[in-house]
């Protein structure tokens, strides 16, 4: 079960053990240990959980915990899909993950219907808009895609980013800026009050399309 905490999380241990006995692996979404040292995923299930899809800002400290057990860590909700900010997705799911030793990214969600009148920050959580025979591309999807494609191509720069200080992303044109706080009708919308955006001269180069384009949902895994 995703985003479980405390007893709701530990109740899954027998099931996860049976998955391992059958040769399978376990991944779920959850929170970093720094949020709650007694209810988070690593303190309670770090010995058994093969991959954490971790909420919010990536940190080297959280990555080190999971790697100490030979496990992996991905990032989500930094931010979730639905915002027309391609630069944010490009940086947050590319260089920022490399700089903090994360193994990949898997944010929520490819698309969740079509309702721009939802009224929340993420509206209907759409990277793309579904049609009868495909999907319509968006600038936010192209930014996310570029973050994924950029990471395997930077080679040595990636390794340097991993050894750099946590401020390395600022040197590449990123900065924190305030975002709208969570709305009462959308309790999931909790980004810890901030996100990343690109301020330098570099810009993503989306392929703007006039019609529907068939694309595939994907998660970023560092090579």
Steps between C-alpha positions, in 0.01 A plus 500: 500500500637839400558778755426282802654597834549343841287194567336515158847458351628225727182294448625439146818325614364142479377559145829656392691205648289261294572707188874462568462127562340473157793683342327837462591849613306777670468869427254749642473877534578649840670773700864560593633402840565866582126563511426249772772276638248256652239476224695547176576226251869450574481471882215249478551314171844596368629146544224359279394771254701477177409845368351810659324747273572789731281807544639852455846652478780248444785490752830318504434391858183311407669344199789381719260319734346290222830435327645376830257206473570444132160646409393782268320830534291694247338842533141613453281805574775751432264603350222270384372530144259764375697827520608678181860538618722291271819645646406387851439141390813497286731600783328323789488162323842535337801672653346546846459123542855434384632762742332322791593141406142393417450200276207642306170686495139383482265789560120481502347464231503465117139613476190484714221604266434847368356763730667841499224628728605280792608808693813357664858591427552186295151508349455142371865390524560483125835475325302435181133527402331176385314481170306223327811363326800638687603794715566870452852605592569781751796721590518343846535151349777622270685649797470172691616310193803723459597446862492125439689516172753753628616286791655209304673748268694705752741220591790640700302810592257273680777348709632845585150604607479202733824606669404867516339689786118510535515845340620365166158547342511871578822525302309360203227761509249368754355678798226449755192714481170504694206299374134514592432320830281187508131560437230373742334298224827333398687364804742310273630830365784539752830602345658624824442854375759511225615370165785546257503706184761589238627857497814473286529549124461131419149401394336168412436442134155339481371365175180698466240293323177614337318168525477195721821315567536148628736495796574244766503556878841443648703516816855634504767264621859619523744301290 
